[in-house]
Amino acid sequence: MAQDGGKHDPRFNFNPKLINCACDELAAYFGSLPGDKERRDPVVLIARKDDHNPFFQISYALNSWIMLQALGWDITKTRVIHFDGGYPSPIDALHQGLLSPYHELIEGSNLMGKRVHFRGDVLLAPYELSGPMMQHLDDGEPCFDSELFRTFRSQSLLTSGITPEIERQIGVTAIRPMIVTVITRRPYGGRVLQRVWLNEDEIMDKIRIAYKDHNVEFRSVEYVNLTLAEQMKTTIESDMIISMHGAGLVNVLWARPMTQILEIFPKERFRWGYRNLCQFVGCDWHQFRGGEDVGENPVPNTKSKRIPYDEWMTFFGPIFKSSYETFEEQQVILRGE
């Protein structure tokens, strides 16, 4: 698996010696070889699945889903092939649930050494670096509310069995404490991560003490260890989400409207993909660029962050106060007080 900062491409290296050309007179011979299976089902061919980045993996799911709607394909028949050597990912469940709910995914690694011939219709999925999620990453987003993204969100939640009624039970109608979730970025799977909140534990411990008399739960969650369904549920039940700028923030796509999203940036990193998602689904987005950028590499996107407590509270305090007051008003109604 690639380290952070690039080189996420898991496609098999091209080797011209692997290319074979068979004439028609050899077709009967190849057709008689054991293990050959013939299927005429329509195929969604995903040529590259990022080896770890869920933002790109969801972008591929969105692009493919849009095309299936446009083509009017019957998803009870479609099959999805990942035509590369990428690693298993929680987002695989989304690729299957949205695009091929009645068939298992076919991984490129399972096709190595085999002859593949598509006899039915094939959709070469639009590349992940194109499409709605990749628009306006470096400038202002003019669209805001998006019926497309709201529909994609609801259809995606349904793949994990989360209906609108269940979503309301999780996040709106339950008598519970307010939940503030930090999407933690820590090294995993041998990978070295950029943009780590270095004193996250220290700050969160102090915040828990500061708000110990409030009806609130502060938690740090490593999303990389969760299934897609767990990621969705964790996000839906959160009233406020805090994270360093990073791919795990793509989970704001599952957040309830009016959820408070606090994105921590290196001072000179300007990238708006998660702000756009918040606008599309109706969340309130806030950016923090203070504190100390840490790291020898001069590239802004590589910098980790150390934040003085007082500076963080100047930013966090007013947002939390407003959000908590709104939350408590709703809880008073639910408790019948």
Secondary structure, DSSP 8 states (H G I E B T S, - for coil): ---TTS---------GGG-----GGGHHHHHTSTT-----S-EEEE----SS-HHHHHHHHHHHHHHHHHHT--TTT-EEEE-S-----TTHHHHHHHH-TTS--EEGGGGTTS-----S-EEE---TTSSGGGTTSSS--S--S-HHHHHHHHHHHHHTT--HHHHHHHHTSS---EEEEEE-----TT---SS-BTTHHHHHHHHHHHTTTSSEEEEEE-GGGS-HHHHHHHHHT-SEEEEESSGGGGGGGGS-TT-EEEEE--TT----HHHHHHHHHT-EEEEE--SEEE-S---GGG-EEE--HHHHHHHHHHHHHHHHHHHHHHHHHHHT-
